[in-house]
Amino acid sequence: MWGLRFLFILSCLRLGNVEYLEPEVFFQRLHSETSVLLLDVRPFSMYAEGHIERAVWAGEAVVLEGLLDNYDKRKAVFIYCGQGDRTRAVRKILRKRGYKTVFELKDGYKNWVEQGLPVFHP
């Protein structure tokens, strides 16, 4: 009986769960998924200076909402901002819309760059 309760508790904790990933793990997970939505929620000027390859700019609510309208909720969503501050609002939107598999880059794009991971410069 305890085993069933434990599994139920674990499954509840995963609903709406956001996993915070260090840059190297974020990179590995991002490249292990076949179909992902990678959202850069920094201001557009920062996105234009450089971003993670395959990232889509979603730094304004109307852009974010439009992207989410056309994306399968069962697929993984990866999010990041400059240092981890702006993603709070995005997490709320994703949770409200029913997204279950969300990965956030711990300490944001700044941490990614500091770790020497690849950056796309348009």
Secondary structure, 3 states (H helix, E strand, C coil): CHHHHHHHHHHHHHCCCEEEECHHHHHHHHHHCCCEEEEECCCHHHHHHCECCCEEECCCHHHHHHHHHCCCCCCEEEEECCCCCCHHHHHHHHHHCCCCCEEEECCHHHHHHHCCCCCECC
